[in-house]
């Protein structure tokens, strides 16, 4: 296919043919040659002359003309598109020119402001007031917020505003008027703060935020001088000031104050504190720092506990000041730590106090018991119950047994029992060891009246013990299994152990009632005892049990079996 033919085959355009009687629309020039003769058209009558060269030349002229028309059409459309593109480019350039002009004007205004600052600063300290500095920086930030960040215009304040703010702080009384400069720093924080968040990491000098630099270079020296001029007992003024300024202080600077300035002073104060001689309690100047320092103060706690432990070496429970010293620390130390401290340093002395306490129904001094119960709020019930079970109740039961064996006034016995029980709080009364001891006491009282013939005594005692058991049963519904006591036996006075003591211990371990037979009954001069259901007497390290009409020696294991059958 020739170039002309290819051009014709790929060219689609609108052609108007007016060679006929009527115009017609064609899609290409080729269709002109394919046009059928119109009925009204007639071939010329002249004879046809065949000239192929002429037809070829005419055809080539037509094709060249067609190609020129197409080329001109493409050129026209290209130029039209180019004109549209140039129009858009012109609009973009005009917009860019406008932006550049605005930026030039903005930079000119900023340069003018900077030049003004330089000019005013050259006039000396009195040439630029703090209000004018603030007005200038506010105008720059509000009018040119992007440029304010990009060109770090806030750094202008280092030269412009810092000297003026420093002059304001020179007359500042931190103790008398701690909030005086707060409005000034609040406004400048808004102007100088580049980010809303503050890290706890200490920034380098080059990367420090302008507001951080303001606080560090201007505010901090004033605060350091104020802090160094106060004693630990006067630190309440420091706490008030820090709480007031906390929203305005960068986080890393607040941490620096607490860890590098305050904590060392507190550590030094705790090291020099003597609980036996200092009249000002430690918690009065340490606890106020808890809201600000929280876990940072845990560094002080081992030293505090060590000093308290030393002070308690020669302490006696009658000195209630120790409780007043320790009580504020109950909510500060962890529960486990506080309990371990009291068990180690307080509980043995309470146990010894109970051990040495005189138990006399006719002239009872309950002061030692009250001293001991003062510490009830610092120990769980099972610790207290174990201590009372081991150090109070064995002698208490022995006194009750001796009293019952001498035909007492049973009304006085029940009052004595009720009085002791009333001094135990519900938590202790629900402890299994305490319930067991009180139950044994009721059994002893019932056994004691079983051999008396005084009218009404047995019935009254039965009614009393029934009520006591009912109240104990109601109180035990919320009590779980008996807990294993971690408390070891406290300091005990050296005593000689008799065979009777062994029997008493055996009865105590198995929860068996061991008491003298009422009426001071004897067999061959030997005192008779109730050992549970068995009746025994003791002779030269041997227990003899009643077996009907005779007395037979028995082993301790067999005695226990006879007592519970």
VEXDREN-2710 file (C-alpha; in Angstrom, 1 decimal):
% VEXDREN-2710
k/r/px/py/pz
1/UNK/0.0/0.0/0.0
2/UNK/1.3/3.4/-0.9
3/UNK/1.7/6.3/1.5
4/UNK/-1.3/8.0/-0.1
5/UNK/-3.5/4.9/0.2
6/UNK/-2.4/4.4/3.8
7/UNK/-3.1/8.1/4.5
8/UNK/-6.6/7.7/3.0
9/UNK/-7.4/4.6/4.9
10/UNK/-6.5/6.0/8.2
11/UNK/-8.0/9.5/7.7
12/UNK/-11.5/10.1/8.9
13/UNK/-12.9/13.5/8.3
14/UNK/-16.0/15.3/7.2
15/UNK/-16.1/16.1/3.4
16/UNK/-18.9/18.1/1.6
17/UNK/-19.4/17.0/-2.0
18/UNK/-21.1/19.7/-4.1
19/UNK/-20.3/18.3/-7.5
20/UNK/-23.7/16.9/-7.8
21/UNK/-27.1/18.6/-8.0
22/UNK/-27.3/18.4/-4.2
23/UNK/-24.5/18.7/-1.6
24/UNK/-23.7/15.5/0.2
25/UNK/-21.6/14.6/3.3
26/UNK/-18.7/12.2/2.8
27/UNK/-16.3/10.6/5.3
28/UNK/-13.2/10.9/3.0
29/UNK/-12.1/12.1/-0.4
30/UNK/-12.1/8.6/-1.7
31/UNK/-15.8/8.4/-1.7
32/UNK/-15.9/11.1/-4.4
33/UNK/-14.6/8.6/-6.9
34/UNK/-17.0/5.9/-5.8
35/UNK/-19.9/8.2/-6.2
36/UNK/-22.6/6.7/-8.5
37/UNK/-24.0/8.9/-11.2
38/UNK/-27.1/10.7/-10.3
39/UNK/-30.0/10.0/-12.6
40/UNK/-30.1/13.5/-13.7
41/UNK/-26.4/13.6/-14.5
42/UNK/-25.3/12.8/-18.0
43/UNK/-21.9/11.9/-19.3
44/UNK/-20.5/14.4/-21.7
45/UNK/-21.1/13.4/-25.2
46/UNK/-17.6/14.2/-26.2
47/UNK/-15.4/11.3/-26.7
48/UNK/-13.2/10.3/-23.8
49/UNK/-9.5/10.7/-24.0
50/UNK/-7.5/8.4/-21.9
51/UNK/-4.5/10.3/-20.2
52/UNK/-3.1/8.2/-17.3
53/UNK/-0.3/10.6/-16.6
54/UNK/-2.7/13.5/-16.1
55/UNK/-4.9/11.4/-13.9
56/UNK/-1.9/10.3/-11.9
57/UNK/-0.7/13.9/-11.4
58/UNK/-4.2/15.1/-10.5
59/UNK/-4.5/12.3/-7.9
60/UNK/-1.1/13.2/-6.4
61/UNK/-2.2/16.8/-6.2
62/UNK/-5.4/15.8/-4.5
63/UNK/-3.5/13.6/-2.0
64/UNK/-1.0/16.3/-1.2
65/UNK/-3.8/18.8/-0.7
66/UNK/-5.5/16.4/1.6
67/UNK/-2.3/15.8/3.6
68/UNK/-1.8/19.5/3.9
69/UNK/-5.3/20.0/5.2
70/UNK/-4.8/17.2/7.7
71/UNK/-1.4/18.6/8.8
72/UNK/-2.8/22.0/9.2
73/UNK/-5.7/20.6/11.2
74/UNK/-3.2/18.8/13.5
75/UNK/-1.2/22.0/13.9
76/UNK/-4.3/23.9/14.7
77/UNK/-5.3/21.5/17.4
78/UNK/-1.8/21.4/18.8
79/UNK/-1.7/25.2/19.0
80/UNK/-5.1/25.3/20.6
81/UNK/-3.9/22.8/23.3
82/UNK/-0.7/24.7/23.7
83/UNK/-2.6/27.9/24.2
84/UNK/-4.7/26.2/26.9
85/UNK/-1.6/24.8/28.6
86/UNK/0.1/28.2/28.5
87/UNK/-3.0/29.8/29.9
88/UNK/-2.9/27.4/32.9
89/UNK/0.8/27.8/33.3
90/UNK/0.3/31.6/33.3
91/UNK/-2.3/31.3/36.0
92/UNK/0.0/29.1/38.1
93/UNK/2.9/31.5/37.7
94/UNK/0.7/34.4/38.6
95/UNK/-0.4/32.5/41.7
96/UNK/3.2/31.7/42.5
97/UNK/4.1/35.3/42.0
98/UNK/1.3/36.3/44.4
99/UNK/2.6/33.7/47.0
100/UNK/6.2/34.9/46.5
101/UNK/5.0/38.5/46.9
102/UNK/3.1/37.7/50.1
103/UNK/6.1/35.7/51.4
104/UNK/8.4/38.6/50.6
105/UNK/6.0/40.9/52.4
106/UNK/5.8/38.5/55.3
107/UNK/9.6/38.1/55.5
108/UNK/9.9/41.9/55.2
109/UNK/7.5/42.4/58.1
110/UNK/9.4/39.7/60.1
111/UNK/12.8/41.3/59.3
112/UNK/11.3/44.7/60.3
113/UNK/10.3/43.2/63.6
114/UNK/13.7/41.6/64.1
115/UNK/15.4/44.9/63.2
116/UNK/13.1/46.7/65.6
117/UNK/14.1/44.3/68.4
118/UNK/17.8/44.9/67.5
119/UNK/17.3/48.6/67.5
120/UNK/15.3/48.7/70.8
121/UNK/17.8/46.4/72.5
122/UNK/20.7/48.6/71.5
123/UNK/18.9/51.4/73.5
124/UNK/19.8/49.5/76.7
125/UNK/17.8/47.7/79.3
126/UNK/15.0/50.3/79.5
127/UNK/14.5/50.4/75.8
128/UNK/12.1/47.4/75.6
129/UNK/9.4/46.7/78.2
130/UNK/8.1/43.2/78.9
131/UNK/4.7/44.2/77.7
132/UNK/6.1/45.3/74.4
133/UNK/8.1/42.1/74.1
134/UNK/5.0/40.1/74.7
135/UNK/2.9/42.2/72.2
136/UNK/5.6/41.8/69.5
137/UNK/5.9/38.0/70.0
138/UNK/2.1/37.6/70.1
139/UNK/1.7/39.5/66.8
140/UNK/4.4/37.4/65.1
141/UNK/2.9/34.1/66.3
142/UNK/-0.8/35.0/65.5
143/UNK/-0.1/36.7/62.1
144/UNK/2.7/34.4/60.8
145/UNK/2.1/31.0/62.6
146/UNK/4.0/29.0/59.9
147/UNK/7.0/31.2/59.7
148/UNK/7.0/31.4/63.5
149/UNK/7.6/27.7/63.6
150/UNK/9.8/27.4/60.5
151/UNK/12.2/30.2/61.4
152/UNK/12.0/29.5/65.2
153/UNK/11.0/33.1/65.9
154/UNK/10.4/32.1/69.5
155/UNK/14.2/32.2/70.0
156/UNK/13.9/35.9/69.8
157/UNK/12.6/35.8/73.3
158/UNK/16.0/34.7/74.6
159/UNK/17.4/38.1/73.8
160/UNK/14.3/40.2/74.0
161/UNK/12.2/38.8/76.9
162/UNK/14.5/36.8/79.2
163/UNK/16.2/39.9/80.7
164/UNK/12.9/41.5/81.4
165/UNK/11.4/38.3/83.0
166/UNK/14.6/37.9/85.0
167/UNK/14.1/41.5/86.3
168/UNK/10.6/40.6/87.4
169/UNK/11.8/37.6/89.4
170/UNK/14.5/39.7/91.2
171/UNK/11.8/41.1/93.5
172/UNK/9.8/37.9/93.8
173/UNK/9.1/36.6/97.3
174/UNK/8.7/32.8/96.7
175/UNK/7.4/32.1/100.2
176/UNK/5.2/35.2/100.7
177/UNK/3.7/35.4/97.1
178/UNK/4.5/32.2/95.3
179/UNK/2.0/32.8/92.5
180/UNK/3.0/36.3/91.5
181/UNK/4.9/35.5/88.3
182/UNK/2.5/32.6/87.3
183/UNK/0.5/34.7/84.8
184/UNK/3.7/36.0/83.2
185/UNK/5.0/32.5/82.7
186/UNK/1.7/31.2/81.5
187/UNK/1.6/33.7/78.7
188/UNK/5.2/33.1/77.7
189/UNK/4.6/29.4/77.8
190/UNK/2.0/29.8/75.1
191/UNK/4.3/32.0/73.1
192/UNK/7.5/29.9/73.4
193/UNK/6.3/26.3/73.7
194/UNK/7.0/24.5/70.5
195/UNK/5.3/21.2/71.4
196/UNK/2.5/20.5/73.9
197/UNK/4.2/17.5/75.4
198/UNK/7.3/17.5/77.5
199/UNK/9.6/14.5/77.9
200/UNK/11.3/13.3/81.1
201/UNK/14.6/13.0/79.3
202/UNK/17.0/15.9/79.8
203/UNK/17.5/17.7/76.5
204/UNK/20.9/18.9/75.2
205/UNK/21.6/22.6/75.3
206/UNK/21.2/23.0/71.6
207/UNK/17.8/21.2/71.4
208/UNK/16.3/22.8/74.4
209/UNK/12.9/24.3/73.9
210/UNK/12.9/28.1/74.3
211/UNK/10.4/27.9/77.1
212/UNK/12.4/25.1/78.8
213/UNK/15.4/27.4/78.6
214/UNK/13.4/30.3/80.1
215/UNK/12.5/28.1/83.1
216/UNK/16.0/26.6/83.4
217/UNK/18.0/29.8/83.0
218/UNK/15.7/32.3/84.7
219/UNK/13.3/30.5/87.1
220/UNK/15.4/27.7/88.3
221/UNK/18.3/29.7/89.9
222/UNK/15.7/31.6/91.9
223/UNK/14.1/28.4/93.1
224/UNK/17.5/26.8/94.0
225/UNK/18.4/29.7/96.2
226/UNK/15.0/29.5/97.9
227/UNK/15.3/25.8/98.5
228/UNK/18.7/26.0/100.0
229/UNK/17.6/28.6/102.5
230/UNK/14.9/26.4/104.0
231/UNK/15.2/23.6/106.5
232/UNK/13.3/20.3/106.1
233/UNK/10.7/21.4/108.6
234/UNK/10.0/24.4/106.4
235/UNK/9.6/22.4/103.2
236/UNK/5.8/22.8/103.2
237/UNK/6.4/26.2/101.5
238/UNK/8.3/24.3/98.8
239/UNK/5.5/21.8/98.3
240/UNK/2.9/24.6/98.0
241/UNK/5.1/26.4/95.4
242/UNK/5.7/23.2/93.3
243/UNK/2.1/22.2/93.3
244/UNK/1.2/25.7/92.2
245/UNK/3.8/25.8/89.5
246/UNK/3.6/22.2/88.3
247/UNK/1.4/22.9/85.2
248/UNK/4.1/25.4/84.1
249/UNK/7.2/23.4/84.8
250/UNK/8.6/21.1/82.1
251/UNK/8.4/17.5/83.1
252/UNK/12.1/16.9/83.0
253/UNK/12.8/19.9/85.2
254/UNK/10.2/18.8/87.7
255/UNK/11.9/15.4/87.9
256/UNK/15.3/17.2/88.3
257/UNK/13.9/19.2/91.2
258/UNK/12.5/16.1/93.0
259/UNK/15.4/13.7/92.3
260/UNK/18.4/16.0/92.5
261/UNK/17.4/18.7/94.9
262/UNK/14.6/17.4/97.2
263/UNK/15.4/13.7/97.6
264/UNK/19.0/14.2/98.7
265/UNK/17.8/16.6/101.4
266/UNK/15.2/14.1/102.6
267/UNK/17.8/11.3/102.6
268/UNK/20.2/13.4/104.7
269/UNK/17.4/14.3/107.1
270/UNK/16.3/10.7/107.5
271/UNK/19.9/9.7/108.2
272/UNK/20.2/12.3/111.0
273/UNK/16.7/11.5/112.4
274/UNK/16.6/9.9/115.9
275/UNK/13.1/8.7/116.9
276/UNK/14.1/8.6/120.5
277/UNK/15.1/12.2/120.8
278/UNK/13.5/14.2/118.0
279/UNK/10.4/15.9/119.1
280/UNK/9.0/16.4/115.5
281/UNK/7.6/13.2/114.1
282/UNK/9.2/12.0/110.9
283/UNK/6.0/11.7/109.0
284/UNK/5.2/15.4/109.4
285/UNK/7.9/16.4/107.0
286/UNK/8.1/13.2/104.8
287/UNK/4.5/12.4/104.1
288/UNK/3.6/15.7/102.5
289/UNK/5.9/14.8/99.7
290/UNK/4.0/11.6/98.8
291/UNK/1.6/13.2/96.3
292/UNK/4.6/14.7/94.3
293/UNK/7.2/12.0/94.8
294/UNK/5.3/8.8/95.3
295/UNK/7.6/5.8/94.6
296/UNK/10.7/8.0/94.8
297/UNK/10.4/8.0/98.5
298/UNK/10.8/4.3/98.7
299/UNK/14.5/4.9/98.8
300/UNK/14.0/6.3/102.3
301/UNK/11.9/3.4/103.8
302/UNK/14.6/0.9/104.6
303/UNK/16.5/3.5/106.6
304/UNK/13.3/4.6/108.4
305/UNK/12.5/1.0/109.3
306/UNK/16.0/0.4/110.5
307/UNK/16.0/3.4/112.8
308/UNK/12.6/2.5/114.1
309/UNK/13.8/-1.1/114.9
310/UNK/16.8/0.3/116.8
311/UNK/14.5/2.6/118.8
312/UNK/12.2/-0.4/119.7
313/UNK/15.1/-2.4/121.2
314/UNK/14.4/-1.0/124.7
315/UNK/10.7/-0.3/124.2
316/UNK/8.0/-1.5/126.5
317/UNK/4.3/-1.8/125.5
318/UNK/3.3/0.6/128.2
319/UNK/5.0/3.4/126.1
320/UNK/2.1/4.2/123.7
321/UNK/4.2/6.7/121.8
322/UNK/5.6/3.9/119.6
323/UNK/2.2/3.2/118.3
324/UNK/1.7/6.9/117.4
325/UNK/5.0/6.9/115.6
326/UNK/4.2/3.8/113.5
327/UNK/0.6/4.4/112.9
328/UNK/1.1/7.0/110.1
329/UNK/3.2/4.5/108.2
330/UNK/0.6/1.8/108.0
331/UNK/-0.8/3.2/104.8
332/UNK/2.6/4.1/103.4
333/UNK/4.5/0.8/103.8
334/UNK/3.1/-2.2/101.9
335/UNK/0.8/-4.4/103.9
336/UNK/3.3/-7.3/103.9
337/UNK/6.2/-5.1/104.9
338/UNK/4.3/-3.5/107.7
339/UNK/3.1/-6.8/109.1
340/UNK/6.6/-8.3/108.9
341/UNK/8.0/-5.3/110.8
342/UNK/5.4/-5.5/113.6
343/UNK/5.7/-9.3/113.9
344/UNK/9.5/-9.0/114.2
345/UNK/9.9/-5.9/116.5
346/UNK/6.5/-5.5/118.3
347/UNK/4.8/-8.8/118.7
348/UNK/7.6/-10.5/120.9
349/UNK/7.3/-7.6/123.3
350/UNK/3.5/-7.8/123.4
351/UNK/3.8/-11.6/124.0
352/UNK/6.2/-11.0/126.9
353/UNK/3.9/-8.3/128.3
354/UNK/1.0/-10.8/128.3
355/UNK/3.2/-13.5/129.8
356/UNK/4.2/-11.4/132.8
357/UNK/0.7/-10.0/133.3
358/UNK/-0.9/-11.0/136.6
359/UNK/-4.2/-12.7/136.3
360/UNK/-6.2/-12.3/139.5
361/UNK/-10.0/-12.4/139.4
362/UNK/-10.2/-10.6/142.8
363/UNK/-7.9/-7.7/141.9
364/UNK/-7.4/-7.6/138.1
365/UNK/-5.2/-4.9/136.5
366/UNK/-6.1/-5.0/132.8
367/UNK/-3.7/-2.2/131.8
368/UNK/-1.1/-4.6/130.3
369/UNK/-3.9/-6.2/128.2
370/UNK/-5.0/-2.8/127.0
371/UNK/-1.4/-1.9/126.0
372/UNK/-1.3/-5.1/124.0
373/UNK/-4.6/-4.5/122.3
374/UNK/-3.6/-1.0/121.3
375/UNK/-1.6/-2.7/118.4
376/UNK/-4.6/-4.7/117.2
377/UNK/-5.0/-2.4/114.1
378/UNK/-1.5/-3.3/112.8
379/UNK/-1.8/-7.1/112.8
380/UNK/-4.3/-9.5/111.3
381/UNK/-6.5/-11.4/113.7
382/UNK/-4.8/-14.8/113.3
383/UNK/-1.5/-13.3/114.5
384/UNK/-3.1/-11.8/117.6
385/UNK/-5.1/-15.0/118.3
386/UNK/-2.0/-17.1/118.1
387/UNK/-0.1/-14.8/120.5
388/UNK/-3.0/-14.8/123.0
389/UNK/-3.5/-18.5/122.7
390/UNK/0.1/-19.2/123.6
391/UNK/0.8/-16.5/126.1
392/UNK/-2.5/-15.6/127.8
393/UNK/-4.9/-18.5/127.8
394/UNK/-2.9/-21.3/129.4
395/UNK/-2.5/-19.2/132.6
396/UNK/-6.0/-17.8/132.2
397/UNK/-7.4/-21.3/132.1
398/UNK/-5.3/-22.4/135.0
399/UNK/-6.6/-19.4/137.1
400/UNK/-10.2/-20.3/136.1
401/UNK/-9.6/-23.9/137.0
402/UNK/-8.2/-23.1/140.4
403/UNK/-11.0/-20.6/141.1
404/UNK/-13.7/-23.1/140.2
405/UNK/-12.1/-25.8/142.4
406/UNK/-12.7/-23.6/145.5
407/UNK/-16.5/-23.3/145.5
408/UNK/-16.6/-19.7/144.0
409/UNK/-19.5/-17.4/143.5
410/UNK/-20.6/-18.5/140.1
411/UNK/-22.2/-15.1/139.3
412/UNK/-18.7/-13.6/139.8
413/UNK/-17.2/-16.3/137.6
414/UNK/-19.6/-15.6/134.7
415/UNK/-19.0/-11.8/135.0
416/UNK/-15.3/-12.4/135.0
417/UNK/-15.6/-14.6/131.9
418/UNK/-17.9/-12.0/130.2
419/UNK/-15.5/-9.2/131.0
420/UNK/-12.5/-10.9/129.4
421/UNK/-14.6/-11.9/126.4
422/UNK/-15.8/-8.3/125.9
423/UNK/-12.2/-7.1/125.5
424/UNK/-11.8/-9.2/122.4
425/UNK/-13.0/-7.7/119.2
426/UNK/-15.3/-9.8/116.8
427/UNK/-12.3/-10.6/114.6
428/UNK/-10.5/-12.3/117.4
429/UNK/-13.7/-14.0/118.7
430/UNK/-14.1/-15.7/115.3
431/UNK/-10.6/-17.2/115.4
432/UNK/-10.7/-21.0/115.9
433/UNK/-8.1/-20.9/118.7
434/UNK/-9.9/-18.3/120.6
435/UNK/-13.3/-20.0/120.2
436/UNK/-11.7/-23.3/121.4
437/UNK/-10.3/-21.6/124.5
438/UNK/-13.6/-19.9/125.4
439/UNK/-15.4/-23.2/124.8
440/UNK/-13.1/-25.0/127.1
441/UNK/-13.8/-22.3/129.8
442/UNK/-17.5/-22.9/129.4
443/UNK/-17.0/-26.6/129.8
444/UNK/-15.0/-26.1/132.9
445/UNK/-17.7/-23.9/134.3
446/UNK/-20.4/-26.5/133.5
447/UNK/-18.4/-29.3/135.1
448/UNK/-17.8/-27.1/138.1
449/UNK/-21.5/-26.7/138.8
450/UNK/-22.4/-30.3/138.1
451/UNK/-21.5/-31.3/141.6
452/UNK/-23.1/-28.4/143.5
453/UNK/-26.6/-28.5/145.1
454/UNK/-27.1/-24.8/145.5
455/UNK/-30.6/-24.2/144.0
456/UNK/-30.6/-22.4/140.6
457/UNK/-26.8/-22.4/140.2
458/UNK/-26.7/-25.3/137.7
459/UNK/-29.7/-23.9/135.7
460/UNK/-28.2/-20.4/135.6
461/UNK/-24.9/-21.7/134.4
462/UNK/-26.5/-23.9/131.8
463/UNK/-28.5/-21.0/130.5
464/UNK/-25.3/-18.8/130.4
465/UNK/-23.2/-21.3/128.6
466/UNK/-26.0/-22.1/126.1
467/UNK/-26.2/-18.4/125.2
468/UNK/-22.4/-18.1/124.9
469/UNK/-22.2/-21.1/122.6
470/UNK/-25.1/-19.8/120.5
471/UNK/-23.4/-16.4/120.0
472/UNK/-20.1/-18.1/119.2
473/UNK/-21.8/-20.3/116.6
474/UNK/-23.4/-17.4/114.9
475/UNK/-20.1/-15.5/114.8
476/UNK/-18.3/-18.4/113.2
477/UNK/-20.3/-18.7/110.1
478/UNK/-18.0/-16.3/108.2
479/UNK/-14.8/-18.0/109.4
480/UNK/-12.9/-20.3/107.0
481/UNK/-10.5/-23.0/107.9
482/UNK/-8.0/-22.3/110.7
483/UNK/-4.9/-20.5/109.4
484/UNK/-1.5/-21.7/110.2
485/UNK/0.2/-19.2/112.5
486/UNK/3.6/-17.9/111.5
487/UNK/4.3/-16.6/114.9
488/UNK/6.9/-18.6/116.9
489/UNK/6.7/-18.7/120.6
490/UNK/7.9/-15.4/122.1
491/UNK/10.3/-15.0/124.9
492/UNK/9.3/-17.2/127.8
493/UNK/10.4/-17.1/131.4
494/UNK/12.3/-20.3/132.5
495/UNK/10.0/-22.5/134.5
496/UNK/10.3/-26.1/135.8
497/UNK/8.1/-28.5/134.0
498/UNK/6.0/-30.9/136.2
499/UNK/4.0/-33.9/135.2
500/UNK/0.9/-31.9/135.8
501/UNK/2.2/-29.4/133.3
502/UNK/2.7/-32.2/130.8
503/UNK/-0.9/-33.3/131.3
504/UNK/-2.2/-29.8/130.9
505/UNK/-0.3/-29.4/127.7
506/UNK/-1.6/-32.7/126.4
507/UNK/-5.2/-31.6/127.2
508/UNK/-4.5/-28.3/125.5
509/UNK/-3.2/-29.9/122.3
510/UNK/-6.2/-32.2/122.0
511/UNK/-8.8/-29.8/123.2
512/UNK/-9.7/-31.8/126.2
513/UNK/-11.0/-30.3/129.4
514/UNK/-8.5/-30.7/132.3
515/UNK/-9.7/-29.4/135.7
516/UNK/-9.9/-30.3/139.4
517/UNK/-13.0/-32.3/140.5
518/UNK/-15.3/-29.7/142.3
519/UNK/-15.4/-30.0/146.0
520/UNK/-11.6/-30.6/146.4
521/UNK/-12.2/-34.4/146.3
522/UNK/-9.1/-36.6/146.9
523/UNK/-8.0/-40.2/146.7
524/UNK/-5.3/-41.2/149.2
525/UNK/-4.4/-37.6/149.6
526/UNK/-4.0/-37.1/145.8
527/UNK/-6.1/-34.4/144.1
528/UNK/-8.7/-35.8/141.6
529/UNK/-9.0/-34.2/138.1
530/UNK/-11.4/-34.4/135.3
531/UNK/-9.6/-35.2/132.0
532/UNK/-12.4/-35.1/129.6
533/UNK/-14.7/-38.0/130.4
534/UNK/-12.1/-39.7/132.6
535/UNK/-11.3/-39.0/136.3
536/UNK/-7.6/-39.2/137.1
537/UNK/-5.0/-38.5/139.8
538/UNK/-1.3/-38.0/139.4
539/UNK/1.4/-39.7/141.4
540/UNK/5.1/-39.6/140.8
541/UNK/4.9/-39.1/137.1
542/UNK/2.1/-41.6/136.5
543/UNK/-1.5/-40.9/135.7
544/UNK/-4.0/-43.3/137.4
545/UNK/-7.5/-43.5/135.8
546/UNK/-10.7/-44.6/137.5
547/UNK/-12.0/-47.9/136.1
548/UNK/-15.1/-48.5/138.2
549/UNK/-14.0/-49.7/141.6
550/UNK/-10.3/-49.5/141.0
551/UNK/-7.6/-47.1/139.9
552/UNK/-5.2/-48.3/137.1
553/UNK/-2.1/-46.6/135.7
554/UNK/-2.4/-45.6/132.0
555/UNK/-0.2/-44.3/129.2
556/UNK/-0.8/-40.8/127.9
557/UNK/-2.1/-42.1/124.5
558/UNK/-4.6/-44.4/126.3
559/UNK/-5.6/-41.5/128.6
560/UNK/-6.5/-39.4/125.6
561/UNK/-8.6/-42.2/124.1
562/UNK/-10.4/-42.7/127.5
563/UNK/-11.1/-38.9/127.6
564/UNK/-13.0/-38.8/124.3
565/UNK/-14.8/-42.1/124.4
END
